[in-house]
Amino acid sequence: MVKLVAIILGRAKLTGVNGRGGTMAYDADVIIVGAGLAGLVAAAELADAGKKIIVLDQEPEQSLGGQAFWSLGGIFLVDSPEQRRMGIRDSHGLALEDWLGTAAFDREEDFWPRRWAEAYVAFAAGEKRSWLYERGIRFFPVVGWAERGGGNATGHGNSVPRFHITWGTGPGILAPFVARVRDAERRGLLTFRFRHRVNELTRSGVAVDGVRGDILALSNVQRGQKSARDVVGAFELKAQAVIVSSGGIGGSHELVRKNWPARLGAPPKRMITGVPDHVDGRMLAITESAGGTIINRDRMWHYVEGVKNWNPIWTDHAIRILPGPSSLWLDARGRRLPVPLYPGFDTLATLKYIMDTGYDYSWFILNQKIIKKEFALSGSEQNPDFTSGRWTQVLRRAVTGVPGPVKAFMEKGEDFIVERDLATLVKRMNALAGSAPLLDVESVAREITARDRQLDNAFGKDAQIAAIRGARHYLGDRLIRTVRPHRLLEPAAGPLIAVRLNILTRKTLGGLQTDLDSRVIGADGRPVPGLYAAGEVAGFGGGGVHGYAALEGTFLGGCIFSGRAAGRAAAANVA
Ligand SMILES: Cc1cc2nc3c(=O)[nH]c(=O)nc-3n(C[C@H](O)[C@H](O)[C@H](O)COP(=O)(O)OP(=O)(O)OC[C@H]3O[C@@H](n4cnc5c(N)ncnc54)[C@H](O)[C@@H]3O)c2cc1C
């Protein structure tokens, strides 16, 4: 009975042409499943076109915006004014070469992902910044250099810094789109239905014409916290088109392990989680059941510098360290990672190396001087100064020593060890690892002193030292990211710090295959009528715009680009 009432109350009335050419009563022109960044961007475009929209989300209203709210707001831009002011010479051609060298597309099903990659790099080098700027989005003037690669010019990595931090971080990226959809809501064009979990896409013939699912009990958890799944009713809604924008699989360790590629070694036994619990991946199989094709399931982007949050919001909450290049990176047995696996150079090659060691963690060894300048933590809540969007707060970072959130981890984070002498540091590292001691103080000391000795000359054979010196040629690194090369054991630079680095789940690089209009492709290679997908569920466009690996700061932009395409195409195709 409760279910029946909920179904009846859920109906408004619009009419339109259904998948079989007949007329049908609809609840909206377009239904959007998922109120994250991709869904909100699509909704804003549809509202601009005067369409009636229902946006469904399984989470409560306070979690509006999904993962993007928690993000650092890093945005990949090419040849931006911020880059030019920092003396960086970037171009569409260089960025495309970097993207294709990183993506390494090599599959037949990479047809649409490659087309998306070309379109996305052109967007990043073209209208992306001005389009965002017109919507009020601003960027921090010092551009970051993520995924430096460290190999050949045609291989993986960013040849130049391209990571633009949004003023206001993730909330700053969301703000203009939230404002637009809230305005549409006030104008009666858009309705939100929170706590509505979609379990099925309904069809009329082959065309998708609606959704069915559960109404979940109201929840007053804080934003980002795990919400209950108690079912209090059911709903069914009809529309001329459905846009799926439900995010990836990073919150489901089961799905991550199931799809884990052999090329990255065995799946980690222990992982911590870099995304909220709602990133459960359920909609992928649901959309596949409605005729959508999933490609590149085995492509994913998980980080190797995860630390357990001492103040968790979601289950097993992991924070990623965004490291500068100077920390010494050791595997579980104390061996230095091979060239060019330095902090911030090549995420997936490092992940593979670590998994091949047979352990699912590694270590940074550094000192106070390095942590002060080189440790940034990913996440809006870990960067209150940037998130506030106030210059006074950001400038305080330059004068206050170790940033507050990093200091809190040094004091309270279970993965951090701070000691004055190396022997005690190593003893505590062994104790933290728990098993039979794997680290031997003499070997660790040998690695460090050999590295330190390389600093006696302005030249040498240690490629990491050369990379640090190279990084400091870039003004942005010299100012805020890379310390002057110095001995790790220099007493004045102490105390010493060890950080246990865990594998952290984050992004899904594969997903629903879509064409450049974000139409989901079916088994016959043609778009499934009425079905669109955008954001992480669509591999940020095409079913995997990144190919095998990412250049960073490319995910939020991928949600915006694919969400915009989905909204525009759906608006053009509904009556
Ligand atoms: C801490 C953190 C830092 C990050 N930093 C950056 C960065 O600096 N730069 C960058 O480019 N990217 C970054 N990212 C990645 C980026 O934020 C995400 O990839 C992006 O926000 C995903 O957006 P989305 O709209 O595709 O999905 P989501 O944000 O996951 O939203 C999907 C929504 O769909 C809902 N949903 C799912 N299934 C259902 C269902 N069955 N029924 C109803 N609703 C459903 C969910 O509840 C959710 O609200 C970061 C991510 C995190 C977590």
The ligand as a Gaussian input file, in Angstrom:
#p B3LYP/6-31G(d) Opt

LIG

0 1
 C       38.605000      13.720000      -1.934000
 C       38.504000      13.853000      -3.425000
 C       39.344000      14.734000      -4.085000
 C       39.237000      14.883000      -5.474000
 N       40.001000      15.838000      -6.088000
 C       39.851000      16.041000      -7.421000
 C       40.550000      17.092000      -8.079000
 O       41.253000      17.895000      -7.448000
 N       40.397000      17.221000      -9.427000
 C       39.604000      16.379000     -10.161000
 O       39.519000      16.541000     -11.381000
 N       38.900000      15.390000      -9.545000
 C       38.993000      15.218000      -8.208000
 N       38.254000      14.244000      -7.593000
 C       37.369000      13.391000      -8.411000
 C       36.030000      14.051000      -8.695000
 O       35.590000      14.802000      -7.583000
 C       34.981000      12.990000      -9.036000
 O       35.466000      12.122000     -10.034000
 C       33.690000      13.643000      -9.539000
 O       33.240000      14.607000      -8.614000
 C       32.608000      12.590000      -9.800000
 O       31.394000      13.256000     -10.079000
 P       30.113000      12.468000     -10.632000
 O       29.051000      13.494000     -10.750000
 O       30.456000      11.668000     -11.812000
 O       29.754000      11.410000      -9.482000
 P       29.479000      11.557000      -7.914000
 O       30.033000      12.793000      -7.355000
 O       29.915000      10.264000      -7.304000
 O       27.897000      11.686000      -7.802000
 C       27.056000      10.620000      -8.120000
 C       25.754000      10.748000      -7.352000
 O       24.890000       9.698000      -7.784000
 C       24.187000       9.167000      -6.691000
 N       23.772000       7.799000      -6.999000
 C       24.571000       6.732000      -7.261000
 N       23.815000       5.647000      -7.508000
 C       22.522000       6.025000      -7.400000
 C       21.284000       5.332000      -7.530000
 N       21.216000       4.026000      -7.817000
 N       20.137000       6.039000      -7.342000
 C       20.173000       7.373000      -7.026000
 N       21.322000       8.051000      -6.878000
 C       22.485000       7.393000      -7.074000
 C       25.175000       9.265000      -5.558000
 O       24.525000       9.242000      -4.300000
 C       25.908000      10.578000      -5.852000
 O       25.326000      11.673000      -5.194000
 C       38.320000      14.087000      -6.206000
 C       37.493000      13.174000      -5.535000
 C       37.567000      13.071000      -4.159000
 C       36.615000      12.127000      -3.447000

